[in-house]
């Protein structure tokens, strides 16, 4: 991928815009509308990320009438606010007609078009939806949107609005006005993120809140997928990945199912890797060829969302070799183990981005004889058996405490 500059004709003038094409070479269109600082690194990286998701992403030079090529540092707040004050929002929506037409005319654009915007750009995205210019829109903390409450009633396409409840740029009264203007329209959804301030989705700003940013991003992708596509078979991609890992034990093929800079985090032991080289080293020397020969995964359930998959399974093996990722530094015990394991897998487009893997380490240590469970609320292989058969006894670890409630009023 790479960003290319194009000229967008607006009347008898032209505006510059950056276009990023997805790896597939084509896809639905997306206009990415920046904050008041213009074409920052955050905007460029977001455009690349959305292109990875399968969208032809166009970023317009929104301040082209006041100061062409705006790309301010976040410390240049005074200049950014001056540009915002001079920006005519209604004229900006007029410009969006030409911008979106230019995107539709781009040879790589196929299908519908969306608008995603941040701050001032979020407001512009909402007003573009009200004008009927896009098939769906997403707005992150749109400033001054409450001043256009009457226009919001004209939105007839899916619109998602992300708001922080501690945003010093959008007051409680402003949020209430936005909710009142949009609450009766089922195709408009507002999400409020507790404890989050303005620009909570921008990792380069002090207000960045990673959990909230991740939640908002997943909601954004779900909206885009549902209304524009593209739709990827995440189950098939994941199954191919695990087949390369545990079946073929092919490191290069495993890495080939992932984005350029992926990461894996085995939560109980904090093993894995962040970035291509770190993760490939982990896979090659400490994972793919370090699982016992009888290792198998027994699927229990699978939930597939817009950009992630949750696999619930039983992980089975005989501890005949050291397993660095699960039991680092523990000599083989020859013990057989079954433990429930959950994989939460995030995708970008048709590639894996990251994996969060969870299991009960106390149960594993108990099963291989390295943890004396006497007096501790720890179970062994029983946890895996009960996952598959819920009728097996419950509450045995509670002992007398459980029996004490027998016969008590319900």
C-alpha positions, 0 to 999 in steps of 0.5 A: 500500500502507498498513499497517492495524491490526486486532484479533486475538481471543485468548481473551477478550482481543485483540492488535493487529496491522499488516496490509499488503495487496499492490498486487493487493489480495489474495494468500497470507498471511504472518505476519512475526515481529519481533526482540525490539525489536518494530515497528521501521522495519525490520519495517515496511519488510520488511512493505511489501517482502513485500507488494510481492512479493504477500503479505498481510503481518500483523505481530503485537504479539508482546509484547502480554502484557508491553508492548503496542505495543512499538517499541524503539530498538536502543539500548534493548537492556536493555529488549528483553532483559527483554521477551524473558526474560519471553516464554513461547515456548510461549504465543507458539505458542499465540497464533500459532494465533489470529494465523494464523486471523485472517490466514486470515479477512482478506478479502484473504488467499487461499491458503496461509499462511507465517511469516517471523521474525527472531531470537526471531521466527525461533524462533517461526516454526520452532515454528509450523511444528512445530505444523503452523500454516503451509504453510512457514516461514523463520527468520533467526538464530533464538535459543534454537532449540537448546532446542527440538531435540526439537520440530523433529523434528515439522516436516513443512512446508518450513522454511528457516533462515538462520544466520551463522557469526559470530553471538554469539547463536547459538554453534557448539554451538547451530548444531550442535544445530540441524543435528543435529535437522534434518539428516535432514529433506529439507524443512528447509534450513539456510544458513550465511553466512560472516563474518556475525553476528547480525542480518546481514539488518537494514540498520539494525544494525551487523552488516548484510551486504548480499551475505548479506542479498540471498542469504538474501532470494532463498532466502526468496522462492524458498521462498514462491513454491514453496509459496504462489505467486504465480508471475509470468512474469518473462520476459514482464515483462522482454521488455515492459520491453526493448520499451519501452526499445529498441523504443518508446523510451517512458520513461514506459512503461519506468518503469511496469514498475518498482517505485516506487524502482528502480535500474539499474547499468551495472557497467563505466561506473557509469552508471544511476540510483538511485530513481525521479527519478534513474533517470527522468532517466537514461532520458529524457536519457541512455539510451532515446533515446541508442542508435543506430538499428540497436541490437539484442539477440541472445538467447543464453540466459536463466535464470529464478529465483524473484525474478531473471532472468539474460539472456545476449545479444549487444549490436549497434550501429553507433557513429553517435551518442554513447552516454552510458551505454556510451561517455560522452564518446566522439564517434561513430566509425561503427564497428560493434560486437558485444559479449557482455552480461549482464543480471541483473534482480531483481524484486519481485512483477510489477515490476522492482526493479533491473538489474545490466548487465555487458559487456567494456568493453575489447572495445568500446573496441578495436572502436571504435578507442579502445584499442590491443590490441597486447600486451594480452589484449583481443579485439574482435568475436571475443568475440561470435562465439565466444559464439555458436559455441564451436567457434571458436579458443580461447586465441589470446590466450595465444600461445606460452604455449598452444603450449608445452603442446602434446603435454604429458602430460594 
